[in-house]
Amino acid sequence: MSENTTPEIDRTIYPMPMFATLQVADLATAEAFYHAVGFVSLATIPGPDGTPAVVHLRRSRYQDLLIVPGEPERGGTTVSFNAAGQDLAELAEEIRAAAPEGARVEGPEDTAWFTTDLTVDDPDGNRLILTAPREAEMERAKEWARTFEGDYVVEG
């Protein structure tokens, strides 16, 4: 049995510094899919006619998604989130087991920039990337980052 690495979900309402709004064809199907990815539903906001107009989802603090009914455009949105210490291989298997028709799970795969990424497309073609630094290679990553041009500071 592996250790539970699911991030603690903060259910506080606070000013969100960033969030993404995704159009989905069916709110209930999308909401169930995002639950499999590790999000919880914080609130369902009704529209003027009383039907759900927005579902507010959160995975961990500052990892908020709003899903709204509409005509999604496949491949139109990509959002990346820090994996928050979660085991990406385990999460990939959980998502694959729960994924409805049209969803896609790729990885986890190592990147050239010293992360491991899990790429998930929801049934509407919105893409999420959950990314984790490869801790064993942090010193190499810092040296690599020092070769970049720009106005930034490498921590450590």
CNS distance restraints for C-alpha pairs under 8 A (distance, minus, plus):
assign (resid   5 and name CA) (resid  85 and name CA) 6.39 0.50 0.50
assign (resid   5 and name CA) (resid  86 and name CA) 4.67 0.50 0.50
assign (resid   5 and name CA) (resid  87 and name CA) 6.26 0.50 0.50
assign (resid   6 and name CA) (resid  38 and name CA) 7.57 0.50 0.50
assign (resid   6 and name CA) (resid  85 and name CA) 7.76 0.50 0.50
assign (resid   6 and name CA) (resid  86 and name CA) 5.55 0.50 0.50
assign (resid   7 and name CA) (resid  59 and name CA) 7.57 0.50 0.50
assign (resid   7 and name CA) (resid  60 and name CA) 6.36 0.50 0.50
assign (resid   7 and name CA) (resid  84 and name CA) 6.20 0.50 0.50
assign (resid   7 and name CA) (resid  85 and name CA) 7.25 0.50 0.50
assign (resid   7 and name CA) (resid  86 and name CA) 6.73 0.50 0.50
assign (resid   8 and name CA) (resid  60 and name CA) 6.47 0.50 0.50
assign (resid   9 and name CA) (resid  40 and name CA) 7.88 0.50 0.50
assign (resid   9 and name CA) (resid  58 and name CA) 7.28 0.50 0.50
assign (resid   9 and name CA) (resid  59 and name CA) 6.14 0.50 0.50
assign (resid   9 and name CA) (resid  60 and name CA) 4.76 0.50 0.50
assign (resid   9 and name CA) (resid  61 and name CA) 6.70 0.50 0.50
assign (resid  10 and name CA) (resid  60 and name CA) 6.09 0.50 0.50
assign (resid  10 and name CA) (resid  61 and name CA) 5.63 0.50 0.50
assign (resid  11 and name CA) (resid  42 and name CA) 6.74 0.50 0.50
assign (resid  11 and name CA) (resid  58 and name CA) 7.98 0.50 0.50
assign (resid  16 and name CA) (resid  62 and name CA) 6.36 0.50 0.50
assign (resid  16 and name CA) (resid  64 and name CA) 7.75 0.50 0.50
assign (resid  17 and name CA) (resid  62 and name CA) 6.93 0.50 0.50
assign (resid  18 and name CA) (resid  62 and name CA) 6.86 0.50 0.50
assign (resid  18 and name CA) (resid  63 and name CA) 7.86 0.50 0.50
assign (resid  18 and name CA) (resid  64 and name CA) 7.49 0.50 0.50
assign (resid  19 and name CA) (resid  62 and name CA) 7.59 0.50 0.50
assign (resid  19 and name CA) (resid  63 and name CA) 6.92 0.50 0.50
assign (resid  19 and name CA) (resid  64 and name CA) 5.11 0.50 0.50
assign (resid  19 and name CA) (resid  65 and name CA) 5.65 0.50 0.50
assign (resid  19 and name CA) (resid  66 and name CA) 7.35 0.50 0.50
assign (resid  20 and name CA) (resid  64 and name CA) 6.86 0.50 0.50
assign (resid  20 and name CA) (resid  65 and name CA) 5.08 0.50 0.50
assign (resid  20 and name CA) (resid  66 and name CA) 6.18 0.50 0.50
assign (resid  20 and name CA) (resid  79 and name CA) 7.30 0.50 0.50
assign (resid  21 and name CA) (resid  65 and name CA) 5.89 0.50 0.50
assign (resid  21 and name CA) (resid  66 and name CA) 4.58 0.50 0.50
assign (resid  21 and name CA) (resid  67 and name CA) 5.68 0.50 0.50
assign (resid  21 and name CA) (resid  68 and name CA) 7.12 0.50 0.50
assign (resid  22 and name CA) (resid  65 and name CA) 7.30 0.50 0.50
assign (resid  22 and name CA) (resid  66 and name CA) 6.21 0.50 0.50
assign (resid  22 and name CA) (resid  67 and name CA) 4.85 0.50 0.50
assign (resid  22 and name CA) (resid  68 and name CA) 6.24 0.50 0.50
assign (resid  22 and name CA) (resid  72 and name CA) 7.81 0.50 0.50
assign (resid  22 and name CA) (resid  77 and name CA) 7.43 0.50 0.50
assign (resid  22 and name CA) (resid 126 and name CA) 7.08 0.50 0.50
assign (resid  23 and name CA) (resid  67 and name CA) 5.85 0.50 0.50
assign (resid  23 and name CA) (resid  68 and name CA) 5.02 0.50 0.50
assign (resid  23 and name CA) (resid  69 and name CA) 5.61 0.50 0.50
assign (resid  23 and name CA) (resid  70 and name CA) 5.16 0.50 0.50
assign (resid  23 and name CA) (resid  71 and name CA) 6.43 0.50 0.50
assign (resid  23 and name CA) (resid  72 and name CA) 5.04 0.50 0.50
assign (resid  23 and name CA) (resid 124 and name CA) 7.99 0.50 0.50
assign (resid  24 and name CA) (resid  30 and name CA) 6.68 0.50 0.50
assign (resid  24 and name CA) (resid  67 and name CA) 6.55 0.50 0.50
assign (resid  24 and name CA) (resid  68 and name CA) 6.07 0.50 0.50
assign (resid  24 and name CA) (resid  69 and name CA) 5.16 0.50 0.50
assign (resid  24 and name CA) (resid  70 and name CA) 5.60 0.50 0.50
assign (resid  24 and name CA) (resid  71 and name CA) 6.57 0.50 0.50
assign (resid  24 and name CA) (resid  72 and name CA) 5.44 0.50 0.50
assign (resid  24 and name CA) (resid 124 and name CA) 5.89 0.50 0.50
assign (resid  25 and name CA) (resid  69 and name CA) 5.77 0.50 0.50
assign (resid  25 and name CA) (resid  70 and name CA) 5.68 0.50 0.50
assign (resid  25 and name CA) (resid  71 and name CA) 6.00 0.50 0.50
assign (resid  25 and name CA) (resid  72 and name CA) 6.46 0.50 0.50
assign (resid  25 and name CA) (resid 124 and name CA) 6.79 0.50 0.50
assign (resid  26 and name CA) (resid  30 and name CA) 6.20 0.50 0.50
assign (resid  26 and name CA) (resid  69 and name CA) 6.46 0.50 0.50
assign (resid  27 and name CA) (resid  31 and name CA) 5.87 0.50 0.50
assign (resid  27 and name CA) (resid  55 and name CA) 7.65 0.50 0.50
assign (resid  27 and name CA) (resid  67 and name CA) 7.09 0.50 0.50
assign (resid  27 and name CA) (resid  68 and name CA) 6.93 0.50 0.50
assign (resid  27 and name CA) (resid  69 and name CA) 6.19 0.50 0.50
assign (resid  28 and name CA) (resid  32 and name CA) 6.19 0.50 0.50
assign (resid  29 and name CA) (resid  33 and name CA) 6.26 0.50 0.50
assign (resid  30 and name CA) (resid  34 and name CA) 6.20 0.50 0.50
assign (resid  30 and name CA) (resid  67 and name CA) 7.83 0.50 0.50
assign (resid  30 and name CA) (resid 122 and name CA) 7.25 0.50 0.50
assign (resid  30 and name CA) (resid 123 and name CA) 7.23 0.50 0.50
assign (resid  31 and name CA) (resid  35 and name CA) 6.26 0.50 0.50
assign (resid  31 and name CA) (resid  41 and name CA) 7.62 0.50 0.50
assign (resid  31 and name CA) (resid  55 and name CA) 7.68 0.50 0.50
assign (resid  31 and name CA) (resid  67 and name CA) 7.94 0.50 0.50
assign (resid  32 and name CA) (resid  36 and name CA) 6.57 0.50 0.50
assign (resid  33 and name CA) (resid  37 and name CA) 6.64 0.50 0.50
assign (resid  33 and name CA) (resid  98 and name CA) 7.40 0.50 0.50
assign (resid  33 and name CA) (resid  99 and name CA) 6.42 0.50 0.50
assign (resid  33 and name CA) (resid 100 and name CA) 7.27 0.50 0.50
assign (resid  33 and name CA) (resid 122 and name CA) 7.05 0.50 0.50
assign (resid  34 and name CA) (resid  38 and name CA) 6.47 0.50 0.50
assign (resid  34 and name CA) (resid  39 and name CA) 5.50 0.50 0.50
assign (resid  34 and name CA) (resid  40 and name CA) 7.66 0.50 0.50
assign (resid  34 and name CA) (resid  57 and name CA) 7.91 0.50 0.50
assign (resid  34 and name CA) (resid 122 and name CA) 7.99 0.50 0.50
assign (resid  35 and name CA) (resid  39 and name CA) 4.76 0.50 0.50
assign (resid  35 and name CA) (resid  40 and name CA) 5.74 0.50 0.50
assign (resid  35 and name CA) (resid  41 and name CA) 7.78 0.50 0.50
assign (resid  36 and name CA) (resid  94 and name CA) 7.07 0.50 0.50
assign (resid  36 and name CA) (resid  95 and name CA) 5.60 0.50 0.50
assign (resid  36 and name CA) (resid  98 and name CA) 6.32 0.50 0.50
assign (resid  36 and name CA) (resid  99 and name CA) 7.56 0.50 0.50
assign (resid  37 and name CA) (resid  91 and name CA) 7.37 0.50 0.50
assign (resid  37 and name CA) (resid  95 and name CA) 6.00 0.50 0.50
assign (resid  38 and name CA) (resid  59 and name CA) 5.80 0.50 0.50
assign (resid  39 and name CA) (resid  57 and name CA) 5.87 0.50 0.50
assign (resid  39 and name CA) (resid  58 and name CA) 5.05 0.50 0.50
assign (resid  39 and name CA) (resid  59 and name CA) 4.16 0.50 0.50
assign (resid  39 and name CA) (resid  60 and name CA) 7.79 0.50 0.50
assign (resid  40 and name CA) (resid  57 and name CA) 5.47 0.50 0.50
assign (resid  40 and name CA) (resid  58 and name CA) 5.49 0.50 0.50
assign (resid  40 and name CA) (resid  59 and name CA) 6.38 0.50 0.50
assign (resid  41 and name CA) (resid  55 and name CA) 6.89 0.50 0.50
assign (resid  41 and name CA) (resid  56 and name CA) 5.91 0.50 0.50
assign (resid  41 and name CA) (resid  57 and name CA) 4.56 0.50 0.50
assign (resid  41 and name CA) (resid  58 and name CA) 6.62 0.50 0.50
assign (resid  42 and name CA) (resid  55 and name CA) 7.65 0.50 0.50
assign (resid  42 and name CA) (resid  56 and name CA) 5.49 0.50 0.50
assign (resid  42 and name CA) (resid  57 and name CA) 5.65 0.50 0.50
assign (resid  42 and name CA) (resid  58 and name CA) 6.82 0.50 0.50
assign (resid  43 and name CA) (resid  55 and name CA) 5.89 0.50 0.50
assign (resid  43 and name CA) (resid  56 and name CA) 5.23 0.50 0.50
assign (resid  43 and name CA) (resid  57 and name CA) 7.43 0.50 0.50
assign (resid  44 and name CA) (resid  52 and name CA) 6.28 0.50 0.50
assign (resid  44 and name CA) (resid  53 and name CA) 7.59 0.50 0.50
assign (resid  44 and name CA) (resid  54 and name CA) 5.86 0.50 0.50
assign (resid  44 and name CA) (resid  55 and name CA) 4.49 0.50 0.50
assign (resid  44 and name CA) (resid  56 and name CA) 6.34 0.50 0.50
assign (resid  45 and name CA) (resid  52 and name CA) 5.71 0.50 0.50
assign (resid  45 and name CA) (resid  53 and name CA) 5.82 0.50 0.50
assign (resid  45 and name CA) (resid  54 and name CA) 5.13 0.50 0.50
assign (resid  45 and name CA) (resid  55 and name CA) 6.27 0.50 0.50
assign (resid  45 and name CA) (resid  56 and name CA) 7.98 0.50 0.50
assign (resid  46 and name CA) (resid  50 and name CA) 5.06 0.50 0.50
assign (resid  46 and name CA) (resid  51 and name CA) 5.25 0.50 0.50
assign (resid  46 and name CA) (resid  52 and name CA) 4.22 0.50 0.50
assign (resid  46 and name CA) (resid  53 and name CA) 5.10 0.50 0.50
assign (resid  46 and name CA) (resid  54 and name CA) 6.88 0.50 0.50
assign (resid  47 and name CA) (resid  51 and name CA) 5.70 0.50 0.50
assign (resid  47 and name CA) (resid  52 and name CA) 5.89 0.50 0.50
assign (resid  47 and name CA) (resid  53 and name CA) 4.82 0.50 0.50
assign (resid  47 and name CA) (resid  54 and name CA) 7.88 0.50 0.50
assign (resid  53 and name CA) (resid  68 and name CA) 5.89 0.50 0.50
assign (resid  53 and name CA) (resid  69 and name CA) 6.61 0.50 0.50
assign (resid  54 and name CA) (resid  66 and name CA) 6.36 0.50 0.50
assign (resid  54 and name CA) (resid  67 and name CA) 5.70 0.50 0.50
assign (resid  54 and name CA) (resid  68 and name CA) 4.85 0.50 0.50
assign (resid  54 and name CA) (resid  69 and name CA) 7.49 0.50 0.50
assign (resid  55 and name CA) (resid  66 and name CA) 5.63 0.50 0.50
assign (resid  55 and name CA) (resid  67 and name CA) 5.31 0.50 0.50
assign (resid  55 and name CA) (resid  68 and name CA) 6.70 0.50 0.50
assign (resid  56 and name CA) (resid  64 and name CA) 7.17 0.50 0.50
assign (resid  56 and name CA) (resid  65 and name CA) 6.01 0.50 0.50
assign (resid  56 and name CA) (resid  66 and name CA) 4.65 0.50 0.50
assign (resid  56 and name CA) (resid  67 and name CA) 6.69 0.50 0.50
assign (resid  57 and name CA) (resid  64 and name CA) 5.70 0.50 0.50
assign (resid  57 and name CA) (resid  65 and name CA) 5.07 0.50 0.50
assign (resid  57 and name CA) (resid  66 and name CA) 6.05 0.50 0.50
assign (resid  57 and name CA) (resid  67 and name CA) 7.74 0.50 0.50
assign (resid  58 and name CA) (resid  62 and name CA) 7.82 0.50 0.50
assign (resid  58 and name CA) (resid  63 and name CA) 5.63 0.50 0.50
assign (resid  58 and name CA) (resid  64 and name CA) 4.48 0.50 0.50
assign (resid  58 and name CA) (resid  65 and name CA) 6.25 0.50 0.50
assign (resid  59 and name CA) (resid  63 and name CA) 5.51 0.50 0.50
assign (resid  59 and name CA) (resid  64 and name CA) 6.66 0.50 0.50
assign (resid  60 and name CA) (resid  64 and name CA) 7.63 0.50 0.50
assign (resid  60 and name CA) (resid  84 and name CA) 7.93 0.50 0.50
assign (resid  63 and name CA) (resid  81 and name CA) 6.84 0.50 0.50
assign (resid  72 and name CA) (resid  76 and name CA) 7.90 0.50 0.50
assign (resid  72 and name CA) (resid 124 and name CA) 6.04 0.50 0.50
assign (resid  72 and name CA) (resid 125 and name CA) 7.49 0.50 0.50
assign (resid  72 and name CA) (resid 126 and name CA) 7.97 0.50 0.50
assign (resid  73 and name CA) (resid 124 and name CA) 7.39 0.50 0.50
assign (resid  73 and name CA) (resid 125 and name CA) 6.98 0.50 0.50
assign (resid  73 and name CA) (resid 126 and name CA) 7.94 0.50 0.50
assign (resid  74 and name CA) (resid 124 and name CA) 6.08 0.50 0.50
assign (resid  74 and name CA) (resid 125 and name CA) 4.10 0.50 0.50
assign (resid  74 and name CA) (resid 126 and name CA) 6.31 0.50 0.50
assign (resid  75 and name CA) (resid 125 and name CA) 5.29 0.50 0.50
assign (resid  75 and name CA) (resid 126 and name CA) 5.86 0.50 0.50
assign (resid  75 and name CA) (resid 127 and name CA) 6.87 0.50 0.50
assign (resid  76 and name CA) (resid 125 and name CA) 7.50 0.50 0.50
assign (resid  76 and name CA) (resid 126 and name CA) 6.59 0.50 0.50
assign (resid  77 and name CA) (resid 125 and name CA) 7.94 0.50 0.50
assign (resid  77 and name CA) (resid 126 and name CA) 5.22 0.50 0.50
assign (resid  77 and name CA) (resid 127 and name CA) 6.04 0.50 0.50
assign (resid  78 and name CA) (resid 126 and name CA) 6.25 0.50 0.50
assign (resid  78 and name CA) (resid 127 and name CA) 4.54 0.50 0.50
assign (resid  78 and name CA) (resid 128 and name CA) 5.69 0.50 0.50
assign (resid  78 and name CA) (resid 129 and name CA) 7.42 0.50 0.50
assign (resid  79 and name CA) (resid 127 and name CA) 6.35 0.50 0.50
assign (resid  79 and name CA) (resid 128 and name CA) 4.96 0.50 0.50
assign (resid  79 and name CA) (resid 129 and name CA) 6.25 0.50 0.50
assign (resid  80 and name CA) (resid 128 and name CA) 5.65 0.50 0.50
assign (resid  80 and name CA) (resid 129 and name CA) 4.49 0.50 0.50
assign (resid  80 and name CA) (resid 130 and name CA) 5.86 0.50 0.50
assign (resid  80 and name CA) (resid 131 and name CA) 7.11 0.50 0.50
assign (resid  81 and name CA) (resid 128 and name CA) 7.49 0.50 0.50
assign (resid  81 and name CA) (resid 129 and name CA) 6.18 0.50 0.50
assign (resid  81 and name CA) (resid 130 and name CA) 4.98 0.50 0.50
assign (resid  81 and name CA) (resid 131 and name CA) 6.21 0.50 0.50
assign (resid  82 and name CA) (resid 130 and name CA) 5.70 0.50 0.50
assign (resid  82 and name CA) (resid 131 and name CA) 5.02 0.50 0.50
assign (resid  82 and name CA) (resid 132 and name CA) 6.02 0.50 0.50
assign (resid  83 and name CA) (resid  87 and name CA) 7.98 0.50 0.50
assign (resid  83 and name CA) (resid  88 and name CA) 7.45 0.50 0.50
assign (resid  83 and name CA) (resid 130 and name CA) 5.14 0.50 0.50
assign (resid  83 and name CA) (resid 131 and name CA) 5.22 0.50 0.50
assign (resid  83 and name CA) (resid 132 and name CA) 5.40 0.50 0.50
assign (resid  84 and name CA) (resid 132 and name CA) 7.41 0.50 0.50
assign (resid  85 and name CA) (resid 132 and name CA) 7.22 0.50 0.50
assign (resid  86 and name CA) (resid  91 and name CA) 7.52 0.50 0.50
assign (resid  87 and name CA) (resid  91 and name CA) 6.21 0.50 0.50
assign (resid  88 and name CA) (resid  92 and name CA) 5.94 0.50 0.50
assign (resid  88 and name CA) (resid 108 and name CA) 6.22 0.50 0.50
assign (resid  88 and name CA) (resid 117 and name CA) 7.76 0.50 0.50
assign (resid  88 and name CA) (resid 118 and name CA) 6.47 0.50 0.50
assign (resid  88 and name CA) (resid 130 and name CA) 7.84 0.50 0.50
assign (resid  89 and name CA) (resid  93 and name CA) 6.49 0.50 0.50
assign (resid  89 and name CA) (resid 107 and name CA) 7.67 0.50 0.50
assign (resid  89 and name CA) (resid 108 and name CA) 6.03 0.50 0.50
assign (resid  90 and name CA) (resid  94 and name CA) 6.39 0.50 0.50
assign (resid  91 and name CA) (resid  95 and name CA) 6.14 0.50 0.50
assign (resid  92 and name CA) (resid  96 and name CA) 6.08 0.50 0.50
assign (resid  92 and name CA) (resid 105 and name CA) 6.79 0.50 0.50
assign (resid  92 and name CA) (resid 106 and name CA) 7.94 0.50 0.50
assign (resid  92 and name CA) (resid 107 and name CA) 7.26 0.50 0.50
assign (resid  92 and name CA) (resid 108 and name CA) 7.17 0.50 0.50
assign (resid  92 and name CA) (resid 118 and name CA) 7.10 0.50 0.50
assign (resid  93 and name CA) (resid  97 and name CA) 6.16 0.50 0.50
assign (resid  94 and name CA) (resid  98 and name CA) 6.40 0.50 0.50
assign (resid  95 and name CA) (resid  99 and name CA) 5.61 0.50 0.50
assign (resid  95 and name CA) (resid 105 and name CA) 7.40 0.50 0.50
assign (resid  96 and name CA) (resid 104 and name CA) 7.87 0.50 0.50
assign (resid  96 and name CA) (resid 105 and name CA) 6.51 0.50 0.50
assign (resid  99 and name CA) (resid 103 and name CA) 5.86 0.50 0.50
assign (resid  99 and name CA) (resid 104 and name CA) 7.65 0.50 0.50
assign (resid 100 and name CA) (resid 123 and name CA) 6.91 0.50 0.50
assign (resid 101 and name CA) (resid 123 and name CA) 6.57 0.50 0.50
assign (resid 102 and name CA) (resid 122 and name CA) 7.13 0.50 0.50
assign (resid 102 and name CA) (resid 123 and name CA) 4.41 0.50 0.50
assign (resid 102 and name CA) (resid 124 and name CA) 7.23 0.50 0.50
assign (resid 102 and name CA) (resid 125 and name CA) 7.86 0.50 0.50
assign (resid 103 and name CA) (resid 120 and name CA) 7.42 0.50 0.50
assign (resid 103 and name CA) (resid 121 and name CA) 5.42 0.50 0.50
assign (resid 103 and name CA) (resid 122 and name CA) 4.72 0.50 0.50
assign (resid 103 and name CA) (resid 123 and name CA) 4.32 0.50 0.50
assign (resid 103 and name CA) (resid 124 and name CA) 7.63 0.50 0.50
assign (resid 103 and name CA) (resid 125 and name CA) 7.48 0.50 0.50
assign (resid 104 and name CA) (resid 120 and name CA) 5.67 0.50 0.50
assign (resid 104 and name CA) (resid 121 and name CA) 4.93 0.50 0.50
assign (resid 104 and name CA) (resid 122 and name CA) 6.72 0.50 0.50
assign (resid 104 and name CA) (resid 123 and name CA) 7.67 0.50 0.50
assign (resid 105 and name CA) (resid 118 and name CA) 7.38 0.50 0.50
assign (resid 105 and name CA) (resid 119 and name CA) 5.85 0.50 0.50
assign (resid 105 and name CA) (resid 120 and name CA) 4.56 0.50 0.50
assign (resid 105 and name CA) (resid 121 and name CA) 6.46 0.50 0.50
assign (resid 106 and name CA) (resid 118 and name CA) 6.10 0.50 0.50
assign (resid 106 and name CA) (resid 119 and name CA) 5.06 0.50 0.50
assign (resid 106 and name CA) (resid 120 and name CA) 6.34 0.50 0.50
assign (resid 107 and name CA) (resid 117 and name CA) 6.75 0.50 0.50
assign (resid 107 and name CA) (resid 118 and name CA) 5.00 0.50 0.50
assign (resid 107 and name CA) (resid 119 and name CA) 6.39 0.50 0.50
assign (resid 108 and name CA) (resid 116 and name CA) 6.20 0.50 0.50
assign (resid 108 and name CA) (resid 117 and name CA) 5.21 0.50 0.50
assign (resid 108 and name CA) (resid 118 and name CA) 4.34 0.50 0.50
assign (resid 108 and name CA) (resid 119 and name CA) 7.26 0.50 0.50
assign (resid 109 and name CA) (resid 116 and name CA) 5.36 0.50 0.50
assign (resid 109 and name CA) (resid 117 and name CA) 5.40 0.50 0.50
assign (resid 109 and name CA) (resid 118 and name CA) 6.60 0.50 0.50
assign (resid 110 and name CA) (resid 114 and name CA) 7.01 0.50 0.50
assign (resid 110 and name CA) (resid 115 and name CA) 5.83 0.50 0.50
assign (resid 110 and name CA) (resid 116 and name CA) 4.26 0.50 0.50
assign (resid 110 and name CA) (resid 117 and name CA) 6.34 0.50 0.50
assign (resid 111 and name CA) (resid 115 and name CA) 5.44 0.50 0.50
assign (resid 111 and name CA) (resid 116 and name CA) 5.95 0.50 0.50
assign (resid 111 and name CA) (resid 117 and name CA) 7.10 0.50 0.50
assign (resid 113 and name CA) (resid 141 and name CA) 7.17 0.50 0.50
assign (resid 114 and name CA) (resid 133 and name CA) 6.14 0.50 0.50
assign (resid 114 and name CA) (resid 134 and name CA) 5.69 0.50 0.50
assign (resid 114 and name CA) (resid 137 and name CA) 6.89 0.50 0.50
assign (resid 114 and name CA) (resid 138 and name CA) 7.64 0.50 0.50
assign (resid 114 and name CA) (resid 141 and name CA) 6.01 0.50 0.50
assign (resid 115 and name CA) (resid 131 and name CA) 6.37 0.50 0.50
assign (resid 115 and name CA) (resid 132 and name CA) 5.35 0.50 0.50
assign (resid 115 and name CA) (resid 133 and name CA) 4.29 0.50 0.50
assign (resid 115 and name CA) (resid 134 and name CA) 5.18 0.50 0.50
assign (resid 116 and name CA) (resid 131 and name CA) 5.71 0.50 0.50
assign (resid 116 and name CA) (resid 132 and name CA) 5.29 0.50 0.50
assign (resid 116 and name CA) (resid 133 and name CA) 6.33 0.50 0.50
assign (resid 116 and name CA) (resid 134 and name CA) 6.45 0.50 0.50
assign (resid 117 and name CA) (resid 129 and name CA) 6.36 0.50 0.50
assign (resid 117 and name CA) (resid 130 and name CA) 5.61 0.50 0.50
assign (resid 117 and name CA) (resid 131 and name CA) 4.40 0.50 0.50
assign (resid 117 and name CA) (resid 132 and name CA) 6.47 0.50 0.50
assign (resid 118 and name CA) (resid 129 and name CA) 5.60 0.50 0.50
assign (resid 118 and name CA) (resid 130 and name CA) 5.12 0.50 0.50
assign (resid 118 and name CA) (resid 131 and name CA) 6.42 0.50 0.50
assign (resid 119 and name CA) (resid 127 and name CA) 7.01 0.50 0.50
assign (resid 119 and name CA) (resid 128 and name CA) 5.86 0.50 0.50
assign (resid 119 and name CA) (resid 129 and name CA) 4.51 0.50 0.50
assign (resid 119 and name CA) (resid 130 and name CA) 6.50 0.50 0.50
assign (resid 120 and name CA) (resid 127 and name CA) 5.67 0.50 0.50
assign (resid 120 and name CA) (resid 128 and name CA) 5.15 0.50 0.50
assign (resid 120 and name CA) (resid 129 and name CA) 6.25 0.50 0.50
assign (resid 121 and name CA) (resid 125 and name CA) 5.36 0.50 0.50
assign (resid 121 and name CA) (resid 126 and name CA) 5.45 0.50 0.50
assign (resid 121 and name CA) (resid 127 and name CA) 4.36 0.50 0.50
assign (resid 121 and name CA) (resid 128 and name CA) 6.27 0.50 0.50
assign (resid 122 and name CA) (resid 126 and name CA) 5.45 0.50 0.50
assign (resid 122 and name CA) (resid 127 and name CA) 6.46 0.50 0.50
assign (resid 122 and name CA) (resid 128 and name CA) 7.97 0.50 0.50
assign (resid 133 and name CA) (resid 138 and name CA) 7.64 0.50 0.50
assign (resid 134 and name CA) (resid 138 and name CA) 6.60 0.50 0.50
assign (resid 137 and name CA) (resid 141 and name CA) 6.17 0.50 0.50
assign (resid 138 and name CA) (resid 142 and name CA) 6.16 0.50 0.50
assign (resid 139 and name CA) (resid 143 and name CA) 6.34 0.50 0.50
assign (resid 140 and name CA) (resid 144 and name CA) 6.13 0.50 0.50
assign (resid 141 and name CA) (resid 145 and name CA) 6.10 0.50 0.50
assign (resid 142 and name CA) (resid 146 and name CA) 6.40 0.50 0.50
assign (resid 142 and name CA) (resid 154 and name CA) 6.63 0.50 0.50
assign (resid 142 and name CA) (resid 155 and name CA) 7.80 0.50 0.50
assign (resid 142 and name CA) (resid 156 and name CA) 7.87 0.50 0.50
assign (resid 143 and name CA) (resid 147 and name CA) 7.13 0.50 0.50
assign (resid 144 and name CA) (resid 148 and name CA) 7.57 0.50 0.50
assign (resid 145 and name CA) (resid 154 and name CA) 6.87 0.50 0.50
assign (resid 146 and name CA) (resid 154 and name CA) 6.87 0.50 0.50
